[in-house]
Each structure stands twice: as C-alpha cells, then as structure tokens.
C-alpha cells in the first residue's frame, strides 16, 4: 500500500520537531544547570522538591532558634563566671580577716572592697541578653535583684541586703529546637534564688568585717563557701546545657546539608549524561534530516518505474 507523500512529510516534520525540542531541552538544562525548571517537566520531582524545600525552611528556623538559645546560654555562663570570680575574691578577704592578725582598720578597709563586690554581684545577677534578664525566669522583663537600702544611713554603695521582691519562682521560657524538643536556656529559678543567697552572704560577711567580729566572719565565710559551691554547680549545669546545644546545632547543620543535597539530586543536571544525551539527539536529528530528504525526493514517477 502506497503512503501519500503528505503523510510522510508530516511524519518527518513531526519527528524533527520532537528531536529539535529535545535538543532545546537539553541545551536549556546545560545552560541553567537545572534538570527541572517547570512543574510539567517532572511533576513527581517537583512535588518532592517542594516538600524538601519546606523542610529546609523549618530546619533553618530551628537552627536560628539554636543560635538564640546558645547566645542566652553563653551570656548566662559569662555572668556566672563573674559571680564565681567575685566569690573567690570575697573568700580571700574572709580568709585575710578571720584570724587575729588583721586589725580593725584592715577589716574596715576590706569591707569597703566587699561593698564593691556586692554591687558587682547584683550587676552580674541582672545581666541581660537581647533586653531579657537572664536570672529572672519567666519574669524576664524585670530585674531580679536590687540593692536593699532600707536601713538608716545606708545607700546603694552600702546596702543592708539584696531586694528579691521581683525574683521569679518560675523557670524561664522554652525555645523550640526541633519538632519534638524544646529547652529553656535560662538559669533555673532554684539557681537564681541561690544567687540571691550568695549576695546576702556577701552582705553578712561585710557586716561582720565592719563589726570587727572574727567569729561572725568565720560563720559568714562558711556560708559564702556554700554559696560559691551553688554558683559553681549552676555554672556546670550551664556548661552541660551549652554542650547539648552545640550537638543540636551540629545535627541541624548536617540535616540542612543533607536536605540541600537531596534537592540538588532532584534539580541539578548530570552534565556528563546530558552531554551524551545531547550527542545522541543531535545524531538522531541529522539522521532524520537525511532520511527525510531521501524520502521526500521520491515522486509518483519513481513508483511507476
């Protein structure tokens, strides 16, 4: 059965168009480096890419949350370290004045330095990060510690004690670090209360020095040692929490890298394979041109002969 020339020419042109379209598609992929640019090119891949990109966005937000929690934890650790240093110096002063070798004038002089240490301790206890107080639990908008100057003749430079009126008994807010994990990077309420006790012990030690009372100094020294242990424990707890945050951050960064790798496998073109495909398509296109030229040269007279 003879096939009309018009049908043959249409078939040839259709085939050439398909091959030309394939060449254009491969050239576009090589130019952009992207295997998929339109949803119609691979709907299943595009669906997977959208899901992965959504997870990347969530992972990035969790990573930012970890950075925030780490910043809070680091600032808290710095403040606690300051308190430990203050306690260490106060312990030295207590040791210098607890024996019988120190004079009343020396104890009074050391008491002046203790006043400075008390102010520094209150300042450290009122440390903030991003405008939030670190040692006041859920009540992070208000300073937890203040110098009590209620005594007659007392001032900020010589407080009678520490005012804990605004100190919260509730732990700080939590920060979501993953779908299943939320932590509070703030110092716990029980540890915050111990900071108040620590400052109070500094005041007691100062009063004992001003009174030139070696017995009271020895008692205050023991109380201060206990408070120093509490602050050191708080610092150790903070360090452990920061180590955990670092592990979470590492895992989040790795997940981010893995997700981008998965997206890349869906979107990025395989250059070597695409070059092979382009060569095949170009060869097929040239062959189709040559075959079409041979076929379309035939006329009715060729069949009659």
JOUR-V957438 format. One line per field, one symbol per residue. psi: psi as a letter, one per 40 degrees, with the letter a starting at -180 (. if undefined). Layout:
# JOUR-V957438
psi=???
This chain:
# JOUR-V957438
psi=hhhiddddddddddddddddddddddddddddehdhdidedgddddddddddddddddddddddddddddddddddddddddddddddddddddddedaediiddddddddddddddddddddddfiihfehhdffbefeeihdiihhfeiheiadegieahhfdehiehiiiihheidehhiheihiddddddddddddddddddddddefhddddddddddddddddddddddddddddddddddddddddddddddddddddddhihdddddddddddddddddddddddddediaddddd.
